[in-house]
Structures are given as structure tokens and as C-alpha cells.
């Protein structure tokens, strides 16, 4: 049974083994009725959804709900039901909003004694809650909904309180997946990317615990098993043999006891330093943030069956600073000093802390880095640290430290920045200023794979293809996807005569992606000019799953490039602007853009001319665009939501000498089995 339709089902189905359900309150009237109201948080009547200044609210039943956001998070108050007699074994209801039980929540009162309590999960998507009240039969009770908070997530949402003898399964994700896997639209919805990873159902955000073990690439990720918005964060799990085709697996680390499994990493403990396995069967060890009860701590979980089942270490947490913003550990083995190193964020302080350990269980602080980089960021999280080769300099390497901010990034909203420098096993020292990881609006919290086979001689990462500001994208029954995996290196570059040269992070799609090419088109672009001219016909591209490779020669013109047209006045434009010395993606008219006021826009990445030309490699999927400039010197990652599904490619050149030198279009096969 799906908890989203809990109230409807319990009210319309007569229970065969027990009495009919009893409605306590559904908040469908225009007043609070007999409920006692105090304070200002709950307003004069039930809400009908989100209130002014609030994110979208979902998961409630019918028209009305309890929402204490009236007046914003600063308002406080309480709502108390009239007395009722407990006549069934369970009370079930829907709840969302803040997670601090001492400040916001729902209580069941017998007299003045609190006998049951619940709160939200810092999500505006209401999820089901179940109270076992069999031992309280025939006692008179009241429900108290309270909001005593005045800070972030200082509100509570609730709806549809029902007494029942037949409570549903909590979340029941398994049943939903069985049903979805039999549907005709399985992994094939309108905006579902066809060569990017996405969850089968529900909300996903940051990639976690990327590790290679026993012939498999593991991709864990932040996942909500209860719905299609952020909440109940757990670790979802998928594996691949080739970094292209993915098998979805059951939840790895679920939310438990009011503690969510936030972001983290995974290592293969080949030396069995933790004692969780053996040298013959080394354990996979996940190091992740536990979020709950007002603080964030670092926990361990381990697996000895290739990540299929996980055990929480009884000694958790391994790090606890009694801090509400201490998160996102990245752990790696530092060969030179023969120890494990952890990098973790004091997010609100914008400081990254280094620790060391010999067994993954006891940790000693080594050093701190920051604040540094952008001065506009409100926080710093999801750090990563790795060593990369410098292209063209045999044997020369540098360390790269990357971290992300929830707002204030180069294109607006969330994004990441990186530093190039040295790491000696104790301290990281930056040797040049911070630089932006991606110049689009939709690349966040990238993390690199650990334990890659040495013979691969590469570093690979991928990121969450979304932006916290505009994350409620118009997709269902899933939300969010990942970028394609990207190989990483460093390159010495001088942009626009700038002195001196600087090392930049080079990102390129993994070589394996070329295996998806099923046919290639080479349109004639010799007479490209203005206005834009179509070089493919309807149906020729076969949909939004293709790759574009091109060389642009700007000449004296201002701009030249491409339009991916999906309607008469609907297109995504990708080009080079000579006046701004930048490649851009303009998604102002790309399709569905009105779901958030900050979504439409034009995003720029610095680009240099090499022999008077710019090289572009663009990956276009059903709702994604990734532009790799000059073999990855800069990248623009943007989501798009075109209303048409039969794109036509147009080319344009403006000004004397502007020329598209060559163009190749590769149609790509989907990665999903139907």
C-alpha cells in the first residue's frame, strides 16, 4: 500500500478482519472547527498547499492540511484536537516539515501525558506515520500539533488522522517498484534521460560512496524511499560493469531511528584494518553522515557480500562534534603516510577538516583548510580530494581539492569550486586561486570513484545533475539524474592573454560512452549564416539522445553555433560569443521554464581560441545538455525540458569570416532495458 494514498484507502475500503476505520480529522473544511488554536503559526483555517514564501508542499490528501508556515518560519503556535476515544490498534497520519522534535511535531496526549510523538524530516513532501496504540484501547486522547521554532525548518505539516486496525506497510517501496517495472513507461518517460543514470522512482540527489570492487562500479546516492521530493534520506544503490549500463539494487543504508543517512563515501579495506572482514574477503566500508536529533555525526557501515547487505557498526558515531552542520566525509588511503585520511566539512563555518586513522574507527584531527574561495557562499559541503597528472608533463602531478556551496555559484544557485595545490598527508596547501568546477547551473556534489584498477590510469567522477534552487523539476515518478561519468586531468592554460598560465581541471566524458554511438550524420554546414538554418529534418536525429562534435571559427562575427529546436518558438541555443570570449548555453526558450523564476537563463563559460577555433563536444539527452569546451577545459551542464520530442538542429553564423568548420552528430542508444 502506498502511503501517499493512505487516507483515501483507509476511508474507502472496509477492513475484512476488523472494524471500519475511524476518521479523526481530514482538515477539509474552511475552519478549524472544534480544534483549539493558539499563536499565529497555523493561521485562521487549514491551508490548501504551500503558503507565501514556502517551497511546494505535496503528499497531503484532499484539499486541506495543517501547515504552520503562516507568517513564515518565525511564527509559533499550537493546535489541539477535541477529545476522542482510542478504539483501534493504530493511529495513522501524514506528516512533513521540520525535524527538531523539541520544537515542532505532533503528540498524542492521554490527559496531560505525552504517549506518542512524531515530527517531519525537513521535507515539504508529507509521508506516512504510524502509531501503535493497542495498549491504549478505550482511553480518551487528544492530538497536539505544535510549532515552537523560529529558525530554518521551523514549521510542521500534517494531514488525515485516522484510527485503523490495518496499518499500511511503511513506504512499501518494493510493491511500488514491482508495479512500475511492469508499466509501459518504465524508464521511458517524457523527460527521462536515456544515457544518464536516474532512479527508477522517487527523489535522488548527491552521489555517494563511488567505489570499484570485484568487477563492479558502485554508485550510491541520496535517496527518498517515500516520495518525489527531498526527505527520509537514505542510500540508494546501483552497480555497473561498464559505467554505462546500471542495475538498480535495494536500499543500502536506510533512515533509521530518526537518523537520516546523509552523504559520504565508501572504501575497500584491502588490509582489513577495520576488522570487519578479512584480507581474503576485504570489507566495503561506508563512512557517512548521520543526520538527526539536532546534530550531524560520522558513522560507519560495512559489507562483506559486495555491497548487497550492510551492517551498522555498534560503535557509531566515529566522530561527533555536537554540531548541526558537520557532514559529508571523503576517506581515502594515503600510501605515502600509510594511513586513512578523512576530509569532512564544517559546513556553516565554511571550513574543511582533515583527520587520520589506522583502522577507520578512531580518528585524529590533522589540519583545517578555509574559509577560502568564493566569499558569497552560505556553506561549504561535499568535499573531495585527489591527485591528478598534469597533461604534457611526464610524471608531474598536483592535488585537487573540490567543495560545493548551496548558493552563490557562478551561474546562480548551487555549484562547486576547486583548488589546485599540494597535500603531504597532513595539510593541503593551495597554489592558485579557486576556480569554478562547472559553468552551468546543474552540476553539484561531484565525487570521484575510489579503488579503480591501477591499469586504468584515470580518475573518474560524476555529479548530481540539478541545482538546489530549481531542484523541483517537472518530472514524475522520479526526480533528478546524474551527469555522465567524466575523466579528470590538469592542463596548463592561459585564457585571453591572462598571465601567468594556470592549471585548470579538465573534464571529458569517459571513453566508454562512444560505445553507445549507433549512427553518425555529417550535415552540410558550408552556407551557415543568419538567420539560423536547419541542417537536419524532422525525425532524422531520432529524439533527444545524441552527441554533437563541432569546430567553430568565429572570424569577425559576434556569435555562431547551434539551436536545438523543439517547437516554432522553442529552442536551446549553444554557441560562442566573441564579444564575451565565452561559450554559452541559452535555455530561455528551451521549453518548460516556468516552474521556477530562476530557471530560464543564459550561462557562460570562458573559452580560448586555439588556432583561431573553438572545439565543442555536446551531449544532449531528453532533459540534459553537457557542453565540453576545447576537450574539457570548461564545461556547462544544464537541464532542459522541451515540450517537443522530435528535435531539429539549426546552425547559425554572424559576421565576416564566421564559419562552422565541421559538424558530426552521433545518435546514441539508450542504456535502459525495457
C-alpha positions in Angstrom: 0.0 0.0 0.0 1.3 3.4 -1.0 1.3 5.9 2.0 0.6 8.7 -0.4 -3.0 7.4 -0.9 -3.2 6.2 2.7 -6.1 8.3 3.7 -8.1 7.6 0.7 -7.7 3.8 1.1 -8.4 3.6 4.8 -11.6 5.6 4.3 -12.9 3.8 1.3 -12.0 0.2 2.0 -13.8 -1.8 4.7 -11.4 -3.9 6.6 -12.3 -7.6 6.4 -10.5 -8.6 9.6 -11.6 -5.8 12.0 -13.8 -2.8 12.3 -14.1 0.0 9.8 -11.6 2.9 10.1 -12.4 6.0 12.1 -11.6 9.4 10.8 -10.2 11.7 13.4 -9.6 14.8 11.2 -9.1 15.5 7.5 -9.0 19.3 7.5 -11.2 19.6 4.5 -13.5 22.3 6.0 -12.9 26.1 5.8 -12.4 26.4 9.6 -10.6 24.6 12.4 -13.9 23.5 13.8 -13.6 22.2 17.4 -9.8 22.3 17.3 -8.2 24.8 19.7 -5.8 27.2 18.1 -3.2 29.5 19.7 -0.5 31.6 18.3 -0.1 32.7 14.7 1.7 29.8 13.0 -1.4 27.9 11.9 -3.4 30.8 10.5 -7.2 31.2 10.7 -8.0 28.0 8.8 -6.4 24.9 7.2 -4.0 25.6 4.3 -4.6 24.4 0.8 -0.9 23.8 0.0 2.2 25.9 0.2 1.9 29.3 1.9 3.7 32.5 0.8 7.4 32.1 0.8 7.3 28.3 1.2 8.5 25.7 -1.2 6.0 23.5 -2.9 4.1 21.2 -0.5 3.0 17.8 -1.6 1.8 14.4 -0.3 -1.2 15.6 1.6 -4.7 14.2 1.0 -7.6 16.1 -0.5 -7.8 19.9 -0.4 -6.7 20.9 3.0 -3.9 20.3 5.5 -2.3 21.6 8.7 0.6 24.0 7.8 2.3 26.1 10.4 4.2 28.2 7.9 1.6 31.1 8.2 3.8 34.1 8.6 6.9 32.1 7.8 9.2 30.0 10.0 9.4 32.7 12.6 5.7 32.3 13.7 4.8 29.9 16.5 1.6 28.3 17.9 -0.2 25.1 18.6 -3.3 23.2 17.5 -5.2 20.8 19.8 -7.9 18.3 18.8 -11.1 17.7 20.7 -11.0 14.6 22.9 -11.7 11.2 21.2 -11.7 7.6 22.4 -9.0 5.2 21.1 -10.9 2.4 19.5 -8.5 0.9 17.0 -5.0 -0.6 17.3 -3.2 2.1 15.3 -3.4 5.8 14.5 -2.0 6.7 11.1 -1.5 10.2 9.5 0.7 12.2 7.1 3.4 14.5 8.3 6.1 16.8 6.9 8.1 19.9 7.7 10.8 20.4 10.3 12.7 17.6 12.1 13.5 19.0 15.5 11.2 17.1 17.8 11.8 19.5 20.7 10.5 22.4 18.6 8.0 21.1 16.0 5.9 17.9 15.9 2.7 16.0 16.7 1.9 14.5 20.0 -0.7 12.0 21.3 -1.9 13.1 24.8 -3.6 11.0 27.5 -4.7 13.6 29.9 -1.6 15.8 30.0 0.9 12.9 29.4 2.6 12.6 26.0 2.4 8.9 25.0 3.4 9.2 21.3 5.4 11.8 19.3 6.4 12.3 15.7 8.0 15.0 13.6 8.9 15.7 9.9 12.1 15.0 8.0 12.9 18.5 6.8 10.8 17.9 3.7 7.7 19.5 2.3 6.5 16.2 0.9 4.3 14.6 3.6 4.9 11.0 4.4 3.0 8.4 6.4 3.4 8.0 10.1 2.1 5.0 12.2 1.5 4.9 15.9 0.8 1.5 17.6 -1.8 2.4 20.2 -3.2 -1.1 21.0 -2.2 -0.8 24.7 -4.2 2.4 25.0 -7.5 1.0 23.9 -10.6 2.8 25.2 -8.6 5.6 26.7 -9.6 9.2 25.9 -6.9 11.1 24.0 -6.2 14.3 22.2 -3.7 15.3 19.4 -1.5 18.3 19.8 0.3 19.8 16.8 3.0 22.3 18.0 5.4 24.8 16.5 7.7 26.4 18.9 10.5 27.0 16.4 11.6 30.3 14.8 14.5 29.3 12.6 15.0 27.3 9.5 12.5 24.4 9.0 10.6 25.9 11.9 7.2 24.6 10.8 5.2 21.4 10.7 2.7 20.0 8.1 0.2 17.3 8.9 -3.0 15.8 7.5 -5.6 13.0 7.6 -5.5 11.4 11.1 -7.2 8.0 11.0 -7.7 5.2 13.5 -7.3 1.7 11.9 -6.7 -1.9 12.7 -4.9 -2.4 9.4 -1.9 0.0 9.1 -0.1 0.0 5.8 3.5 -1.0 5.2 5.8 1.9 5.8 6.8 3.4 2.4 6.3 -0.1 0.8 8.8 0.9 -2.0 9.1 -2.8 -3.0 5.5 -3.0 -4.1 5.7 0.2 -6.0 8.8 -0.9 -7.8 7.2 -4.2 -8.8 4.2 -2.3 -10.3 6.4 0.3 -12.0 8.7 -2.3 -13.6 5.7 -3.8 -15.3 4.5 -0.5 -16.7 4.8 0.5 -20.4 6.6 3.7 -19.4 9.3 2.0 -17.4 12.5 4.2 -17.6 11.0 5.8 -20.7 9.0 8.9 -19.5 9.0 12.1 -21.5 12.0 13.8 -19.7 13.7 10.6 -18.6 17.4 10.8 -19.7 18.4 7.8 -21.8 22.1 7.6 -21.3 22.4 9.2 -17.8 21.8 7.5 -14.5 18.4 8.2 -12.8 16.5 6.4 -10.1 13.5 4.2 -11.0 11.2 6.1 -8.7 11.3 9.0 -6.3 13.8 11.7 -5.3 17.6 11.4 -5.7 20.4 13.9 -5.0 24.1 13.7 -4.2 26.2 10.7 -5.5 27.8 8.9 -2.5 30.3 6.1 -2.0 31.5 5.7 -5.5 33.8 2.7 -5.4 35.0 -0.1 -7.7 35.1 -3.6 -6.1 35.2 -7.1 -7.5 34.5 -6.1 -11.1 31.7 -3.7 -10.3 31.4 0.1 -10.2 29.1 1.0 -7.3 27.0 4.1 -7.4 25.3 5.0 -4.1 23.2 8.2 -3.8 21.0 10.2 -1.6 17.5 8.8 -2.0 14.0 9.3 -0.6 12.2 5.9 -0.5 8.9 7.7 0.5 8.4 10.3 -2.3 9.5 12.6 -5.1 10.9 15.4 -3.0 13.8 15.6 -0.5 13.2 13.8 2.8 13.9 10.5 4.7 17.3 10.5 3.2 18.8 7.0 2.7 21.5 5.5 0.5 20.1 4.2 -2.8 22.4 1.8 -4.7 23.2 0.7 -8.3 26.0 -1.2 -9.9 27.6 -1.4 -13.4 30.2 -3.4 -15.2 31.0 -0.6 -17.7 29.9 2.8 -16.2 27.2 2.9 -18.8 24.5 0.3 -18.0 23.2 0.3 -14.5 21.4 -2.3 -12.3 19.2 -0.8 -9.6 19.6 -2.6 -6.2 17.6 -2.3 -3.0 18.3 0.4 -0.4 21.8 0.1 1.1 21.6 2.3 4.2 18.1 3.4 5.2 17.0 6.1 7.5 16.7 4.6 11.0 15.6 5.8 14.4 15.1 9.3 13.3 18.6 9.5 11.8 18.9 10.0 8.1 21.9 8.6 6.1 23.4 11.8 4.6 26.3 11.9 2.1 29.6 10.1 2.5 32.0 7.8 0.8 32.9 4.1 0.5 36.3 2.4 0.6 37.6 -1.2 0.1 39.5 -2.0 3.2 42.0 -4.3 1.5 44.2 -4.6 4.6 41.1 -5.3 6.8 42.3 -2.6 9.1 38.8 -2.2 10.4 38.4 -5.9 11.3 35.1 -6.0 9.6 36.1 -8.7 7.1 39.4 -10.5 6.2 42.3 -10.0 3.8 40.8 -12.8 1.7 37.4 -11.1 1.6 38.1 -7.4 2.4 35.1 -5.4 3.5 33.5 -2.5 1.8 33.2 0.3 4.4 30.9 3.2 4.1 31.7 6.4 6.0 28.6 8.7 6.0 26.9 11.5 8.0 24.1 10.6 10.3 21.7 13.5 10.4 19.2 13.6 13.3 18.3 14.8 16.8 19.8 18.2 16.1 23.3 17.2 15.1 25.4 15.6 12.4 27.9 12.8 13.1 30.1 10.5 11.1 29.1 6.8 11.1 30.4 3.5 9.7 28.6 0.7 7.9 30.2 -2.4 6.4 29.5 -5.2 3.9 31.3 -8.4 3.0 28.9 -9.5 0.2 29.8 -7.0 -2.5 27.6 -4.3 -1.0 24.3 -6.2 -1.1 23.7 -6.1 2.6 25.1 -3.6 5.2 25.7 -3.7 8.9 25.9 -0.5 11.1 28.9 -0.5 13.4 27.8 -0.7 17.0 30.4 1.9 18.0 28.9 4.7 15.9 29.4 7.5 15.7 33.1 7.6 15.0 33.1 11.4 15.0 30.8 13.7 16.9 31.4 17.4 17.5 27.9 18.0 18.7 27.5 20.2 15.7 24.4 20.5 13.4 26.5 21.2 10.3 29.3 18.6 10.3 29.0 16.5 7.2 30.0 14.7 4.0 33.1 12.7 4.8 35.5 11.7 2.0 38.0 9.0 3.0 41.0 7.6 1.1 44.1 5.6 1.8 47.3 7.8 1.7 50.0 5.5 0.6 53.0 7.7 1.5 52.0 8.0 5.2 50.3 4.6 5.4 47.1 5.9 6.9 43.4 6.6 6.1 42.7 10.3 5.6 39.2 11.8 6.0 38.2 15.2 4.7 34.9 16.5 6.2 33.0 19.8 6.2 32.1 22.2 9.0 29.6 23.5 6.5 28.3 26.6 8.2 31.8 27.7 9.1 33.0 27.1 5.5 35.9 25.1 6.9 37.2 21.6 5.8 38.8 19.4 8.5 41.4 16.7 7.9 41.5 13.6 10.1 43.7 10.4 10.0 43.1 6.9 11.2 44.8 3.5 11.1 41.6 1.4 11.4 38.7 3.7 10.2 37.3 3.7 13.7 39.4 6.1 15.7 40.2 9.4 14.1 42.7 12.2 15.0 42.4 15.8 13.6 45.3 16.8 11.4 44.6 20.2 10.0 42.0 22.6 8.6 41.5 24.4 5.3 39.4 27.5 4.8 37.4 29.6 4.7 38.7 30.1 1.2 37.4 30.7 -2.3 34.1 32.4 -3.1 33.1 34.9 -0.4 29.4 34.6 -1.4 28.8 31.1 -0.4 26.5 30.4 2.6 28.0 27.0 3.3 30.7 24.5 2.1 29.9 20.8 1.7 30.5 17.6 -0.2 34.4 17.9 -0.4 36.6 15.6 -2.4 40.4 15.4 -2.7 42.5 13.5 -5.2 45.9 13.6 -7.1 45.9 14.2 -10.9 48.5 14.2 -13.6 49.4 17.4 -15.4 48.9 16.9 -19.2 52.1 17.1 -21.2 54.4 16.9 -18.2 55.6 13.4 -17.7 55.3 12.3 -14.1 54.1 15.6 -12.8 51.1 15.7 -10.5 49.1 18.1 -8.3 46.4 17.6 -5.8 42.9 18.9 -6.4 40.5 19.8 -3.5 36.8 20.4 -4.5 33.9 21.6 -2.4 30.4 22.8 -3.1 28.1 25.6 -2.0 24.3 25.6 -1.7 24.0 29.1 -3.2 26.2 31.8 -4.7 27.8 29.8 -7.5 28.9 31.3 -10.9 25.7 30.7 -12.8 23.4 31.2 -9.8 22.2 28.8 -7.1 24.4 25.9 -6.1 27.7 24.8 -7.6 31.3 23.8 -6.9 34.8 25.3 -6.7 38.2 23.7 -6.7 41.8 24.4 -5.6 45.0 23.1 -7.1 47.9 22.5 -4.7 49.9 20.1 -2.6 48.9 17.6 0.1 51.5 15.9 2.3 49.3 13.6 4.2 48.6 16.2 6.9 47.8 19.5 5.3 46.5 20.8 1.9 48.2 24.0 0.6 46.6 25.7 -2.4 49.0 27.1 -5.0 46.5 29.1 -7.0 43.1 30.8 -6.6 39.8 28.9 -6.5 38.2 28.1 -9.9 34.7 27.0 -10.8 34.0 23.3 -11.5 31.2 23.8 -14.0 29.8 27.0 -15.5 26.2 25.7 -15.9 23.5 25.7 -13.2 23.2 21.9 -12.8 26.3 20.1 -11.6 26.6 19.6 -7.9 28.4 17.5 -5.3 30.6 15.6 -7.7 32.5 12.7 -6.2 35.3 10.5 -7.6 35.5 6.7 -7.7 37.8 5.1 -5.3 39.8 1.8 -5.8 39.8 2.0 -9.6 42.1 -0.7 -11.1 45.7 0.8 -11.4 45.8 -0.3 -15.1 43.0 2.2 -15.9 45.4 5.1 -15.0 42.5 7.5 -14.7 40.4 9.4 -12.2 36.6 9.4 -12.8 33.8 11.3 -11.2 30.2 12.3 -11.7 27.9 14.8 -10.2 24.2 15.4 -9.3 22.6 17.0 -12.4 20.5 19.5 -10.6 20.5 22.8 -8.7 19.2 23.2 -5.2 17.5 26.5 -6.2 15.5 24.9 -9.0 15.6 21.3 -7.9 11.8 20.6 -8.1 12.0 19.9 -11.8 8.8 18.8 -13.7 9.4 15.1 -13.7 7.5 12.1 -12.4 7.5 9.4 -10.9 11.2 10.2 -10.4 13.2 13.4 -9.9 16.9 14.1 -10.7 19.6 12.3 -12.6 23.4 12.2 -12.7 25.9 13.6 -15.2 27.8 11.2 -17.4 31.0 9.9 -15.7 33.9 12.2 -16.5 37.6 11.5 -16.6 39.8 14.2 -14.9 43.2 15.7 -15.5 45.0 19.0 -15.2 46.1 21.3 -18.1 48.2 24.4 -18.1 46.1 27.1 -19.8 46.3 30.9 -20.5 42.9 32.5 -21.1 42.7 35.6 -23.3 46.4 36.6 -22.7 46.0 36.4 -18.9 49.3 35.9 -17.1 50.6 33.7 -15.8 49.3 30.3 -17.0 47.2 28.4 -14.6 46.3 24.7 -14.1 42.7 24.0 -14.9 40.6 20.9 -14.2 39.9 19.1 -17.5 36.8 17.0 -17.6 35.9 14.8 -20.5 33.2 12.1 -21.0 34.6 8.6 -20.3 35.8 6.8 -23.4 33.2 4.1 -22.9 30.5 6.5 -23.9 31.5 6.1 -27.6 30.2 2.5 -27.4 26.6 3.9 -27.4 27.0 5.5 -30.8 24.8 3.7 -33.3 25.0 6.0 -36.4 26.7 9.3 -37.4 25.4 12.2 -39.5 27.7 14.8 -41.2 25.3 17.6 -42.2 26.4 20.2 -44.8 27.1 23.4 -42.9 29.1 25.2 -45.6 26.5 28.0 -46.1 25.7 28.6 -42.4 24.7 32.3 -41.8 21.9 34.3 -40.4 19.0 33.6 -39.8 19.6 30.0 -38.4 19.2 27.2 -41.0 18.0 23.7 -40.3 20.6 21.0 -41.2 18.6 18.0 -40.0 15.0 17.2 -40.8 12.2 16.0 -38.5 12.9 12.5 -37.3 16.5 12.4 -38.5 18.0 12.7 -35.0 15.6 10.1 -33.7 14.9 12.1 -30.4 16.9 13.8 -27.7 19.7 11.2 -27.4 22.6 12.4 -29.5 26.1 13.8 -29.3 27.4 16.8 -31.3 31.0 17.4 -32.2 32.0 20.6 -33.9 34.8 23.1 -34.7 33.8 26.8 -34.7 35.8 29.6 -36.3 34.4 32.9 -35.1 36.2 35.2 -37.5 35.0 38.8 -37.0 31.4 37.8 -36.2 30.0 38.1 -32.7 28.4 34.7 -32.4 27.9 31.4 -34.1 26.6 28.0 -33.0 23.5 25.8 -32.9 19.9 25.8 -32.0 18.2 22.6 -30.9 14.7 23.4 -32.0 11.8 21.6 -30.4 8.9 24.0 -31.5 8.2 27.0 -33.6 9.4 29.4 -30.9 11.2 26.9 -28.7 14.9 26.1 -28.8 18.0 25.7 -26.7 20.9 27.7 -28.2 24.6 26.7 -27.8 27.3 29.0 -29.2 30.4 31.1 -28.9 30.1 34.8 -28.2 33.3 36.6 -29.4 32.5 39.8 -27.5 32.5 37.9 -24.2 35.1 35.3 -25.2 32.8 32.7 -23.9 30.8 29.7 -24.9 27.2 29.9 -23.8 24.0 27.8 -23.3 20.8 29.8 -23.6 17.8 27.9 -22.2 15.4 30.9 -22.0 13.1 29.4 -24.7 14.1 25.8 -24.1 10.6 24.5 -23.3 9.1 24.2 -19.8 10.8 27.0 -17.9 8.0 28.5 -15.7 8.2 26.0 -12.8 10.7 28.3 -11.1 11.5 32.0 -11.8 15.3 31.4 -11.8 15.3 28.5 -14.3 15.4 30.3 -17.6 18.7 32.0 -18.4 22.0 32.2 -20.4 25.1 30.6 -18.9 28.7 31.5 -19.9 32.0 29.6 -19.7 35.3 31.2 -20.6 36.9 29.9 -23.7 40.1 30.5 -25.6 40.7 30.3 -29.4 43.1 27.5 -30.3 44.4 28.1 -33.9 41.5 30.6 -34.3 39.0 27.9 -33.4 36.8 26.6 -30.6 36.1 22.9 -30.3 32.8 21.7 -28.8 31.6 18.3 -27.8 27.9 18.4 -26.6 25.9 15.6 -25.1 22.1 16.1 -25.5 19.7 13.8 -23.6 16.0 14.2 -23.1 16.4 16.8 -20.4 20.1 17.4 -20.2 22.8 19.3 -22.0 26.5 18.9 -21.3 28.9 21.1 -23.3 32.6 20.2 -23.1 34.8 23.1 -24.5 38.2 22.5 -26.0 38.4 18.9 -24.8 37.1 19.7 -21.4 38.9 22.9 -20.3 35.5 24.2 -19.2 32.1 22.6 -19.0 28.5 23.9 -19.0 25.9 21.4 -17.6 22.2 22.5 -17.8 18.8 20.8 -17.6 16.2 21.5 -20.3 12.6 20.4 -20.6 11.5 20.7 -24.2 7.8 20.3 -25.0 8.5 18.5 -28.3 10.3 15.2 -28.7 11.5 15.4 -32.3 14.3 17.9 -32.3 15.7 19.7 -35.4 19.2 21.0 -35.4 19.8 24.5 -36.8 23.2 26.3 -37.4 24.0 30.0 -37.5 27.0 32.3 -38.1 27.0 36.0 -37.6 29.6 38.3 -39.1 32.5 38.3 -41.6 34.7 35.1 -41.5 32.5 33.2 -39.0 32.4 29.6 -40.0 31.4 26.2 -38.7 34.4 24.2 -39.9 32.9 20.7 -39.3 30.0 19.1 -37.6 29.3 15.4 -36.7 26.1 14.1 -35.0 26.1 10.7 -33.3 22.8 9.1 -32.4 23.1 7.2 -29.1 21.5 4.1 -27.9 19.6 4.0 -24.6 21.2 2.3 -21.6 18.0 1.0 -20.0 16.5 -2.4 -20.5 12.7 -2.2 -21.2 
